[in-house]
Amino acid sequence: MKIRHLVWLRRCSQAFFLLLFLFLVVESRLPQDYYLDYTQLISGEKELRLEQPVTFFFQADPLVWITSLISGHVLIKGFGWSLAVLILTLVFGRVFCGFICPLGTLHHLVSYFRPALTGRRLIKANQKTNSRKIKYFILILLLVSALFGLNFSGILDPIAFFYRSLALAVLPGAGIGIKEIFDFLARTDIKVLNYLSYTAEVLVSPVFGYGYQAFKTGWLIGTIFLLILFLNRIRPRFWCRTLCPLGALLGIFSRFSILGLSKKTDLCTQCDRCKKVCAGAAGPIPGDAWQKSECLMCLNCHNTCPEDAVAFKLRSPFGDAGTDMGRRAVLGGLTAGVALPFFSRLDGQIHTVSSPNLIRPPGALPERVFLTLCQRCGLCMKACPTNVINPALTEGGLAGFWTPNLIMIQGYCEYTCTLCGSVCPTGAIADISAREKIEEPVRIGSAYFDRGRCLPWSGNGPCIVCEEHCPTSPKAIYFYEDTVRGPAGTRVRVKLPQVDLKKCVGCGICENKCIVKGRPAIRVIAAGESRSVRNQILL
Amino acid sequence: MNTEKQLTRRESIKKLLRIWSGLSLGGTAVLSLQRPRPSLAAGDAPKFLVDGVGRTEGYSVNALTRKIFEAVGGMGKFVSKGDVVAIKPNISWARAPHLAATTNPEVLEAVIELCQEAGAKKVRIVDHTIHGAKRCFAVTGAGMVAKNTGADLVHPRSSLMRDMKLGGNRLDVWPVFKPVVEADTLINLPVAKVHGLSGLTLGMKNWIGAVGGRRNALHQDIHQTIVDLEHFFKPDIILIDATRVMIRNGPSGGSTADVAIMNRLILSNDPVAADARAARLFDKKPERIGFIQLGQKQGLGVYDTAISRHLEVAV
C-alpha cells in the first residue's frame, strides 16, 4: 500500500469518526419515533431509552477509563474499547489522535482549510517548543487529583470537552437561532411562509427539537470552545500539542510502539516541507530527533517528502527519544494534583454544609463518590427531555464546576423518567429503572412553600397548580380549607396547600409550573435527597 | 479561472438587509383570528345524548365506540368527505393508559378510524400537553395510535400558538393552539377524572389543553375560564371516555389504586349535557360542579335530564 493511500485512509477514518461523533451527539435525546409499543410500557418491562450507543466515544477514551478506575474504583461499562485504544497506541503510537479523535479532526480541519500561517512562519510555528510540556502537567494534575477523590478530567478531556461544547453551546445556540426564524415566519400572515416554517420545523426537529433549549453556563462553554478553536491560528492543532491530557497519556503509552519514522539523511535536501506539514511539531526532518510521543501519526511528512527521505516503517521499539515530560511539569502536576482535591473541599460541600441549590439528577451517587466519577460531559443534560439538568457554575462549589445541577424554573424531573442515569458514561448517575425511582422512592430534594408569594396563602385568590401537577400517588401536596385575610381587609375562603415531606420526592414540577415565575412560591431544595445521609430532614 | 464577478462581503450584507426588511414588513400585519367554521352544536341541530355501556366481560372498546356513533346515524353526520378533522384527546400527562389520566388509546383509535371511513381527508391529534409532548405521545399510546391509523400527531410548539380573540367573560385575547381551530370538524375526546379545584375534569375543561400562554393562571377563575373556552372552541361532538376513571389523586393520578373501571362512554353534541351525564358517574350533581352550572346558565347547553333524545347502547 502506498503512503498516499494511507493518508486517504486517515482522512476517511477521521471523517467517519467525526461524523459518527456528531451523529451520536444529535441522537442523545429521546427517540424521534414516538411509536413505541405502549403495552410494554404498561407492564414496566420497557423503559424509555435511547436507541444509539451514545456513550461509545467515552468508552473508547482511556482517560475516562483510567480516571474512573483510580478515582471511583469502578470499571466503567464498555471499557474494552479504551483498552483496545491503549493496545493500538502501544503498537502504533498516537494513531487515536491522527485517525480517530473527533476533536483532533476538527482542529485538523480548522488548521488546514484556511491556515493563518504560511511559508516560513508556518515552519517556525511547527517547531518543538517547551509549551508541549503543559499537557503532561495537566495529565499528571488530573491523574493525581483523581487519585485523591476529585476527578475533573472531563473539563479537558477532548471527548468530554467536544461533547459538552456541541451539546450545550453549539447545537442549542444554532437551535435558538433557527427557532426564532420559524416563530417569526409563523407570525407573519403569509400562508406560504407559515407552511414553510411548519414544514422546516418538522424537518429539523430530529436535530433541534421543537423548543427553545437553555443551558445556564452555555455562553461560557461556547466561548471557551471558540477560543480553543482560535488557538489553531497561533499553531496548527494547538490543543493537541499543548493542552490535551489524553494526547499526553497516549504519548506516554506510545513509548515502545513499533511504527517509527525512518529518516535517510543523505536523501534530504532540507526543503523543510515535512516541517511545514507536521501538525505535532515532532521533528520529522532528518537531522532533528523524532519525537515519538509528540507525533500524531498523521503521516503528512511521509506523504509530502519529494525525496522519500522520511518514511514510516515497522521497526524496533527502542532507540527513539523517550517522552520528555519535563521535570517541572511532573513536579508541578504532582503538587497541584495533591493540593487541588483538598482545596476544593474548603467550601465544606462534602463535610459540613450542603448547598440548598445543589440538586443532583435522580440516581446520582453520594456527593463524594459522585465527584470521583462525573466527567461533566453534558450527556445527561443533553438527554434530559425537560431541559432541567444544567451545568453548574457555583452551586457545587469549585469541585462541582459544570457538573449536572437541576434548575427547576427551567424544567422539572419527569416522575417516570430515568434517562440521565441510563446515558451516564461512568455511572456517576446510577442506571435506575422507573420502577425503582418511584417505589423506593429516589428523592432529589424536597419542596417548601413561600407563603408570602403563594396566591392562596397571601389571600390573593384560589390556585391549585402545584397540587394538580404533583405526580406522586397519593399527592405530596394537600390542602385544608380556611379563611385568610385578603387585600383591603377582605376575608377569602381558599384551599391552602401544604407539602407532605414523607411523600415529596423533590421532582420540582410544582416549582416549574407555579404561576409565580422566576422565584416561585413553591421551591425545591436539596434537603431530603436520598443519596445523602447527612441531608435528611425527617427522623 | 473564476472570471465571474464575486459578491463582496459588503454587497452580500446589503442584499441580506434588503431581504430582511422585506420580510419584517410582511410580518407586521397582525390578525386576530376568529374561528371561521360554523358550528353544528351551536346551531339548531337536534340534541342527543348516548350512553355506551360495556356489559360483557372483555368487551371490545372499539366495537362500543362504533356502536355509540351508529346510534346517532354514524360518523358521516359530523364528518363530510374531504374534511380536515381535529381530535382533541386528553393526553397531557405522561402516564400509561391503565392509570386513567389520559384518553383511552383504543377509543382514540376507533374514532380516528370512523373519521377516516367517513372520508376525512386528514385527521389530526391535537393536544398541548403538560408533560413533554414526546414522552406523552409515547407513554399514553397516542403515538402508536397515530402510527396504526396514519393520523397526524401534531407536536405542540410556540410557532403553532397564535393570539386569538376569545371574547369571553373573563378571557379576551389568549394564545390558542392553532391546529385545533384550523379544522372542518372538531371532536372533543376527553377522559373523565377528578380534579382538585374544578371538582372534575370532563369535556369542557379539556380545552385548557388547547391553549398556550400562562394557562396556569386560568385556575384563579377556573369555572368561568372553562366556560369561556368552551364558548370559543365549540366542538361538533363530544365523546367522554369513562371506560376507566380516576376517582382520586386527579388529575395526574399515578397509581392503579386511583382507578375505577366503569366501562362507559358518553356521546353528545351538547357540552353541558355530556359533562353533566359524566358527573353523575362520580355520584356528583351537575348543579354542584361550577363550570357545568355556569355553562348551563350562560347558554352553552342544557343538563342531561333536559335532553329528550337520550339513548343507550351496550356491547
Interface residues (C-beta under 8 A of the other chain):
Chain A: L30 Y34 Y35 L36 D37 Y38 L41 I42 L48 K179 F182 D183 F184 L185 A186 R187 T188 D189 I190 L193 S197 Y198 E201 V202 S205 Y210 G211 Y212 P385 T386 E414 Y415 T416 C417 L455 G461 P462 C463 I464 V465 E467 E468 H469 C470 P471 T472 S473 P474 K475 F479 K495 K513 C514 I515
Chain B: L23 G26 G27 A29 V30 L31 A94 R95 A96 P97 H98 P105 I130 H131 G132 A133 K134 R135 F137 A138 V139 T140 G141 A142 G143 M144 A146 K147 L153 H155 P156 R157 S158 S159 L160 H195 G196 L197 R214 N216 A217 H219 Q220 I222 R248 N249 P251 S252 G253 G254 S255 A257 D258
